[in-house]
C-alpha cells in the first residue's frame, strides 16, 4: 500500500482497490442458467439433465462441453455446480501429468461435487486410464510399490459429476468420449446475442453504453463473448481518457481503430497474414511455416489463432498444397483478385458447424 508520508493516510490506489476491481471483472460471468445469454439449445438440454438428476436425488451424468475458446464453457461448468448447490473443483488436462495427481483430487471430493477439467483432451494417458474407472464405478486403483512387489489398492470415491471442456473434441480418445452421458457443442454467437451480453457487462462495469455502440462492438467480436468483453473494456478506457465516458457508436469506432480492430473483426496479425499471402505469395498456395516466417510469428500462432477465423470468414482456403487466398481476401485488402482466385464470402455465419482445421495432411512448407 502507498501512504502519504505527511498525513499518514493511505492513497487512493491501494491493494484493496485492486482486489475489488478484479472482483468486478470476474462478475461478468453469468451466475445461473437464466442469466446465461445465447446457446439456447444447449441450455434447454442442460436444464433437462440437471432437473432430472435433482428429481431423482442423484448426481447428473458426466458432461462434455466442446467448442472454440471463449464461448463460455468454464462459465457453464460454474453454473452447473451452482444449479446443483454443490462445490466446484477446477483443474486442467495439462496439469494432470500423473495418475497420482488425479487420485489425490478424486479422493478429496465430497458426494455431489462437480469436477471441472479444462482442455481435457490434453490429459496424460495414465491419468486418463484412471479416470475411466472413476467415471464408471466411482473408485480408483492406487498402485503401491514397484516391480514384482507392487500391489493395487482399490479406493472408493464419492459419486461426482465430471464436466470436461475441450476445444478439440476430435482429439479425445473414444473410450473417454463414450463415458460422458451428455455432450454439448457450443456454437459461435449471433451479433444480437453478443449485443445483449455487452449491455449486461456494461451495466456491471458501470459503462454508459449506447445500443448502437453495443452493436458496433458486437459486430467486431468474431462471435465470441470473451472477445466482446475484452473489446468493451478497451473501449471503456478510450471513452474515459479521451471522451466524457459515454460510449457512443463514433467513440466505439474510434477506440477500435486505435486497437487495430477493423469492421470485420480482423486485427493486426490477421491483416499481416492476409497481406503476406496476397502480396508476397500472389495468393498462394503457400505452407503455414513459410507464411509464419513472413509475418514474424510461430507457425502454431498462425495456425491456431489466425486461421480459424480467416477460414470461417471465407478469406483463406486450406488445400493439400498450402494456404490459398480467396477473392474475399483480395477484396478485403482493396485489391483486384486474379481470375483464378478461389471464391469466398466476407459474411461470417456464426451458426454454421465449426470447420475441422486439422482434416487431411498438413501442407508442406
C-alpha positions as a printed Julia matrix, in Angstrom:
365×3 Matrix{Float64}:
   0.0     0.0     0.0
   1.04    3.59   -0.61
   0.97    6.07    2.28
   1.14    9.84    2.29
   4.23   10.49    4.44
   2.84   13.76    5.79
  -0.72   12.78    6.7
  -0.23    9.03    7.23
  -3.36    8.31    5.17
  -3.49    5.63    2.53
  -3.55    6.88   -1.05
  -6.42    6.21   -3.4
  -4.51    3.39   -5.07
  -4.44    0.54   -2.57
  -4.25   -3.22   -2.67
  -7.89   -3.36   -1.6
  -8.91   -1.3    -4.62
  -7.05   -3.63   -7.0
  -8.74   -6.67   -5.5
 -12.15   -5.03   -5.78
 -11.53   -4.18   -9.42
 -10.61   -7.8   -10.11
 -13.81   -8.97   -8.49
 -15.79   -6.7   -10.8
 -14.12   -8.22  -13.86
 -14.87  -11.74  -12.58
 -18.52  -10.8   -12.03
 -19.03  -10.61  -15.81
 -19.57  -14.38  -15.76
 -23.27  -15.4   -15.6
 -24.3   -16.95  -12.3
 -27.18  -19.25  -13.35
 -28.88  -20.69  -16.42
 -31.4   -17.86  -16.57
 -28.53  -15.35  -16.61
 -26.71  -17.12  -19.45
 -27.22  -15.44  -22.83
 -27.08  -17.45  -26.05
 -26.71  -21.2   -26.69
 -30.49  -21.81  -26.37
 -30.34  -25.43  -27.5
 -27.55  -26.32  -25.06
 -29.37  -24.54  -22.22
 -32.59  -26.47  -22.87
 -30.79  -29.8   -22.93
 -28.74  -29.0   -19.84
 -31.8   -27.89  -17.89
 -33.41  -31.28  -18.54
 -30.26  -33.15  -17.45
 -29.92  -31.19  -14.19
 -33.65  -31.14  -13.37
 -33.92  -34.89  -13.9
 -30.96  -35.58  -11.62
 -32.37  -33.33   -8.87
 -35.77  -35.03   -9.07
 -34.12  -38.45   -8.66
 -31.89  -37.2    -5.85
 -28.72  -38.37   -7.59
 -25.78  -36.93   -9.46
 -26.14  -36.0   -13.13
 -24.34  -37.85  -15.88
 -20.87  -36.67  -16.75
 -20.97  -33.7   -19.12
 -18.67  -32.83  -22.02
 -18.65  -29.25  -23.34
 -16.94  -28.73  -26.68
 -16.41  -25.71  -28.88
 -13.94  -22.95  -29.74
 -12.33  -20.96  -26.9
 -14.14  -18.02  -25.35
 -17.73  -19.25  -25.75
 -18.46  -19.85  -22.05
 -17.51  -23.44  -21.27
 -15.92  -22.56  -17.93
 -18.85  -20.32  -17.03
 -21.21  -23.18  -17.87
 -19.32  -25.51  -15.53
 -19.64  -22.96  -12.71
 -23.36  -22.65  -13.41
 -23.79  -26.44  -13.29
 -22.28  -26.54   -9.79
 -24.41  -23.58   -8.7
 -27.61  -25.17  -10.03
 -26.81  -28.4    -8.15
 -25.86  -26.5    -4.99
 -22.5   -28.26   -4.74
 -18.84  -27.33   -4.77
 -16.79  -26.95   -7.94
 -13.23  -28.26   -8.18
 -11.26  -26.87  -11.12
  -8.18  -28.23  -12.87
  -6.88  -28.64  -16.41
  -5.76  -31.54  -18.56
  -2.09  -30.46  -18.82
  -1.9   -30.23  -15.0
  -2.78  -33.93  -14.6
   0.52  -35.45  -15.69
   0.48  -38.44  -13.33
  -2.25  -40.77  -12.15
  -1.38  -39.87   -8.56
  -2.32  -36.23   -9.21
  -5.8   -37.27  -10.28
  -6.17  -39.81   -7.47
  -5.4   -37.15   -4.86
  -8.01  -34.81   -6.35
 -10.69  -37.51   -6.63
 -10.17  -38.72   -3.08
 -10.93  -35.24   -1.73
 -14.29  -34.94   -3.5
 -17.49  -34.82   -1.46
 -20.63  -36.56   -2.72
 -22.29  -34.5    -5.44
 -19.24  -32.33   -6.16
 -18.55  -31.14   -9.7
 -15.04  -31.73  -11.04
 -14.2   -29.46  -13.97
 -11.26  -30.42  -16.23
 -10.47  -27.79  -18.83
  -8.74  -28.86  -22.06
  -9.49  -32.45  -21.11
  -8.14  -33.73  -24.44
  -4.62  -32.89  -23.15
  -4.81  -35.12  -20.08
  -1.91  -37.58  -19.73
  -2.64  -41.19  -20.65
  -2.02  -42.69  -17.15
  -4.42  -40.18  -15.59
  -6.95  -40.75  -18.37
  -6.97  -44.51  -17.79
  -7.58  -43.95  -14.07
 -10.4   -41.56  -14.96
 -12.23  -44.34  -16.84
 -12.77  -46.35  -13.66
 -13.61  -43.29  -11.6
 -16.31  -42.15  -14.03
 -17.97  -45.55  -14.27
 -17.57  -47.21  -10.86
 -16.58  -44.27   -8.62
 -13.41  -45.93   -7.5
  -9.72  -45.84   -8.39
  -6.96  -48.4    -8.05
  -3.86  -46.96   -6.4
  -0.65  -48.9    -7.12
   1.74  -49.09   -4.18
   5.34  -50.15   -4.73
   7.23  -51.07   -7.88
   8.15  -54.2    -9.75
   7.02  -57.68   -8.64
   6.15  -56.4    -5.16
   3.68  -53.76   -6.41
   0.13  -54.08   -5.14
  -3.08  -52.43   -6.26
  -5.3   -50.96   -3.57
  -8.92  -50.13   -4.55
 -10.09  -46.76   -3.22
 -13.76  -45.81   -3.25
 -14.58  -42.2    -4.11
 -17.76  -40.22   -3.59
 -20.21  -40.03   -6.52
 -19.4   -36.9    -8.5
 -20.12  -35.24  -11.84
 -17.25  -34.67  -14.23
 -17.55  -31.68  -16.53
 -14.95  -31.76  -19.27
 -14.24  -28.87  -21.64
 -12.37  -29.19  -24.91
 -11.64  -27.05  -27.93
 -10.8   -30.16  -29.95
 -13.36  -32.89  -29.37
 -11.83  -34.94  -32.17
  -8.63  -35.23  -30.12
 -10.45  -37.11  -27.34
  -9.95  -40.86  -27.26
 -13.01  -42.96  -27.97
 -13.15  -44.64  -24.52
 -13.09  -41.27  -22.76
 -15.67  -39.65  -25.04
 -18.07  -42.58  -24.65
 -18.11  -42.26  -20.87
 -19.82  -38.86  -20.97
 -23.57  -39.15  -20.66
 -24.26  -35.74  -22.19
 -22.23  -33.93  -24.84
 -22.94  -30.33  -25.81
 -21.32  -28.39  -28.63
 -21.27  -24.63  -28.15
 -21.62  -22.54  -31.31
 -20.46  -19.04  -32.13
 -22.86  -16.31  -31.06
 -25.12  -14.15  -33.2
 -24.41  -10.38  -33.15
 -27.71   -9.76  -31.35
 -26.74  -12.17  -28.57
 -23.33  -10.52  -28.23
 -25.02   -7.12  -28.01
 -27.15   -8.34  -25.09
 -24.0    -9.7   -23.4
 -22.26   -6.35  -23.88
 -25.18   -4.4   -22.43
 -25.2    -6.7   -19.4
 -21.43   -6.38  -18.96
 -21.63   -2.61  -19.35
 -24.16   -2.47  -16.54
 -21.86   -4.45  -14.26
 -18.8    -2.36  -15.15
 -20.7     0.91  -14.87
 -20.15    1.82  -18.52
 -22.65    4.1   -20.27
 -23.01    2.03  -23.46
 -25.47    3.02  -26.15
 -27.31    0.37  -28.19
 -25.65    1.43  -31.45
 -22.23    1.31  -29.8
 -23.02   -2.15  -28.44
 -23.99   -3.3   -31.92
 -20.75   -1.9   -33.33
 -18.6    -3.74  -30.8
 -20.64   -6.94  -31.23
 -20.14   -6.92  -34.99
 -16.34   -6.94  -34.49
 -16.23   -9.64  -31.8
 -15.92  -12.71  -34.03
 -19.0   -14.31  -32.49
 -17.12  -14.76  -29.18
 -18.24  -13.33  -25.8
 -14.69  -13.3   -24.41
 -13.54  -11.07  -27.27
 -16.64   -8.89  -26.92
 -16.0    -8.25  -23.21
 -12.32   -7.57  -23.87
 -13.15   -5.01  -26.56
 -15.71   -3.41  -24.25
 -13.06   -2.84  -21.59
 -10.7    -1.27  -24.13
 -13.46    0.99  -25.48
 -14.25    1.97  -21.9
 -10.63    3.04  -21.4
 -10.74    5.15  -24.55
 -14.06    6.77  -23.59
 -12.86    7.64  -20.08
  -9.49    9.05  -21.19
 -10.33   10.81  -24.46
 -14.07   11.49  -24.13
 -16.66   12.07  -21.44
 -17.02    8.4   -20.51
 -20.14    7.81  -22.62
 -19.63    5.16  -25.28
 -21.36    6.18  -28.49
 -21.02    4.5   -31.86
 -18.46    7.05  -33.03
 -16.45    6.63  -29.83
 -16.53    2.84  -30.24
 -15.32    3.11  -33.84
 -12.5     5.48  -32.87
 -11.43    3.27  -29.97
 -11.41    0.08  -32.02
  -9.39    1.86  -34.71
  -6.76    2.67  -32.09
  -6.61   -1.01  -31.11
  -6.33   -2.11  -34.78
  -9.69   -3.92  -34.91
 -11.36   -3.39  -38.27
 -15.12   -3.55  -39.04
 -14.93   -7.29  -39.73
 -13.04   -8.02  -36.51
  -9.63   -8.58  -38.12
  -6.67   -7.42  -36.02
  -3.11   -6.53  -36.95
  -1.9   -10.13  -37.18
  -4.86  -11.21  -39.3
  -4.21   -8.44  -41.79
  -0.48   -9.22  -41.78
  -1.2   -12.85  -42.67
  -3.61  -11.84  -45.45
  -1.16   -9.22  -46.73
   1.74  -11.67  -46.85
  -0.38  -14.34  -48.53
  -1.69  -11.96  -51.2
   1.17   -9.52  -51.77
   4.23  -11.68  -51.1
   2.99  -15.0   -52.47
   0.43  -13.95  -55.05
  -2.46  -15.54  -53.18
  -0.77  -18.91  -52.62
  -0.68  -21.79  -52.26
   1.94  -21.42  -49.51
   2.82  -23.52  -46.48
   2.0   -22.33  -42.97
   5.66  -22.3   -41.88
   6.63  -20.03  -44.75
   3.66  -17.79  -44.04
   4.61  -17.61  -40.35
   8.18  -16.56  -41.19
   6.82  -13.83  -43.45
   4.83  -12.27  -40.59
   7.39  -12.96  -37.84
   5.24  -15.37  -35.82
   5.36  -19.01  -34.82
   3.55  -21.45  -37.16
   1.32  -22.57  -34.28
   0.2   -18.97  -33.72
  -0.81  -18.53  -37.34
  -2.49  -21.93  -37.44
  -4.38  -21.75  -34.14
  -5.01  -18.02  -33.64
  -5.47  -16.51  -37.1
  -6.57  -19.26  -39.45
  -9.78  -20.43  -37.71
 -11.45  -17.04  -38.12
  -9.99  -16.34  -41.57
 -11.23  -19.71  -42.83
 -14.63  -19.16  -41.23
 -14.82  -15.71  -42.83
 -14.13  -17.26  -46.22
 -10.81  -15.49  -46.78
  -8.39  -18.4   -46.64
  -8.8   -21.9   -48.01
  -6.7   -24.84  -46.83
  -5.61  -27.11  -49.65
  -3.23  -30.09  -49.83
  -0.65  -27.76  -51.4
  -0.98  -24.99  -48.81
  -2.99  -21.9   -47.89
  -4.79  -20.04  -50.66
  -6.34  -16.57  -50.51
  -9.91  -16.35  -51.73
 -11.44  -13.49  -53.72
 -12.81  -12.11  -50.44
  -9.27  -11.73  -49.08
  -8.21   -9.7   -52.1
 -11.32   -7.53  -51.76
 -10.67   -7.01  -48.03
  -7.24   -5.59  -48.88
  -8.68   -3.39  -51.63
  -7.01   -5.36  -54.4
  -8.37   -6.9   -57.59
  -8.32  -10.69  -57.39
  -6.87  -12.71  -60.27
  -9.38  -14.59  -62.47
  -8.45  -17.93  -60.91
  -8.82  -16.76  -57.28
 -10.91  -19.05  -55.09
 -14.38  -17.73  -54.42
 -15.18  -16.75  -50.84
 -17.58  -14.63  -48.86
 -16.82  -11.96  -46.3
 -20.02  -12.61  -44.37
 -19.41  -14.65  -41.2
 -22.06  -17.22  -40.38
 -21.81  -17.97  -36.62
 -24.31  -20.85  -36.68
 -22.54  -22.95  -39.29
 -20.73  -26.03  -37.92
 -17.14  -25.35  -36.96
 -14.67  -26.41  -39.61
 -12.19  -29.1   -38.62
  -8.96  -27.32  -39.46
  -6.91  -30.44  -38.92
  -8.52  -32.67  -41.55
  -6.25  -34.03  -44.26
  -2.5   -33.86  -44.5
  -0.67  -30.83  -43.23
   0.72  -28.89  -46.21
   4.44  -28.77  -46.64
   6.26  -25.53  -46.08
